[in-house]
Amino acid sequence: MVPPDTLREYIISLEKFVAQYSDFVLIGDAKDILESYLMTYLEGIDNSPIFDKGNTRKMLPEYKVSYAKFLAENKDSKYYQMVEELYKKAKANDFNRDRDFDAWLYEYHKKYFAK
């Protein structure tokens, strides 16, 4: 498991790399990795969930901190809006993952990640 803030740093670094070296021979692979990191950071995966899978179903503190840091330090990122949208929705829902939030997250995924 990679800590969320380390993942944030990877995303920012890769984003800058892709922008700076657009003619890199493996740029497609770099973009795929960036998208994978971004999806993991914003939606989680089985071994790196964003929300407690137990009784609380609350957003894990390390994600709240990392998202807040992203919003404070990475305003120039093209992914800023995606992080801001997720963070604001979670905050408005008191950082709880309930059925309504799950339905919203499904639409969020379709908006940003469905191809």
C-alpha positions in Angstrom: 0.0 0.0 0.0 1.3 3.4 -1.0 0.4 6.2 1.4 -2.1 8.6 -0.2 0.3 11.6 0.0 3.0 9.7 -1.7 0.5 8.8 -4.4 -0.3 12.6 -4.7 3.4 13.3 -5.2 3.6 10.6 -7.9 0.6 12.1 -9.7 2.1 15.6 -9.7 5.5 14.4 -10.8 4.0 12.2 -13.6 1.7 15.0 -14.7 4.7 17.4 -15.1 6.7 14.7 -16.9 4.0 14.0 -19.4 3.6 17.7 -20.1 7.3 18.3 -20.4 8.2 15.2 -22.4 5.2 14.8 -24.7 7.5 13.2 -27.4 8.8 10.5 -25.0 8.8 7.2 -26.8 6.6 5.6 -24.1 4.4 8.6 -23.4 1.3 6.4 -23.8 2.5 4.1 -21.0 3.3 7.1 -18.8 -0.2 8.5 -19.4 -1.7 5.1 -18.5 0.2 4.9 -15.3 -0.8 8.4 -14.4 -4.5 7.6 -15.0 -4.1 4.4 -12.8 -2.5 6.4 -10.0 -5.2 9.1 -10.3 -8.0 6.6 -10.2 -6.5 4.8 -7.2 -6.0 8.2 -5.4 -9.5 9.3 -6.0 -11.5 6.1 -5.8 -9.3 3.6 -4.0 -8.8 0.0 -4.7 -9.4 -3.1 -2.6 -6.0 -3.0 -0.7 -6.0 0.8 -0.6 -9.5 2.0 0.3 -10.3 5.6 0.8 -13.1 4.9 3.3 -13.1 2.7 6.3 -14.6 -0.6 5.4 -15.8 -1.3 8.9 -18.7 0.2 10.8 -17.8 3.9 10.4 -17.6 4.0 6.6 -15.8 7.3 7.1 -13.0 8.7 4.9 -9.7 7.7 6.3 -7.8 10.6 7.9 -4.7 10.2 5.6 -6.9 10.8 2.5 -8.6 13.8 4.0 -5.2 15.3 4.8 -3.7 14.5 1.4 -6.7 15.9 -0.5 -6.5 19.1 1.5 -2.8 19.3 0.8 -3.5 18.7 -2.9 -6.0 21.6 -2.9 -3.6 23.9 -1.0 -0.4 23.0 -2.9 -1.4 21.9 -6.4 -3.7 24.5 -7.7 -2.0 24.5 -11.1 -2.6 20.7 -11.6 -5.1 19.9 -14.3 -6.5 17.4 -11.8 -7.3 20.1 -9.3 -11.0 20.2 -10.2 -11.4 16.4 -9.9 -9.9 16.4 -6.4 -11.8 19.5 -5.4 -15.1 18.0 -6.5 -14.5 14.7 -4.6 -13.3 16.5 -1.5 -16.2 19.0 -1.4 -18.8 16.2 -1.9 -17.3 14.0 0.8 -17.1 17.0 3.2 -20.7 17.9 2.5 -21.5 14.3 3.4 -19.5 14.6 6.6 -16.9 12.3 5.0 -19.4 9.4 5.2 -19.7 6.8 2.5 -23.4 5.9 2.3 -25.6 4.8 -0.6 -26.1 8.3 -1.9 -22.4 8.9 -1.9 -21.8 5.6 -3.7 -24.4 6.6 -6.3 -22.6 10.0 -6.7 -19.2 8.2 -6.9 -20.5 6.0 -9.7 -21.4 9.1 -11.7 -18.1 10.7 -10.8 -16.3 7.7 -12.2 -18.2 7.8 -15.4 -17.6 11.5 -15.8 -13.8 11.3 -15.4 -12.6 7.7 -16.1 -15.1 5.9 -18.3 -13.8 5.6 -21.9 
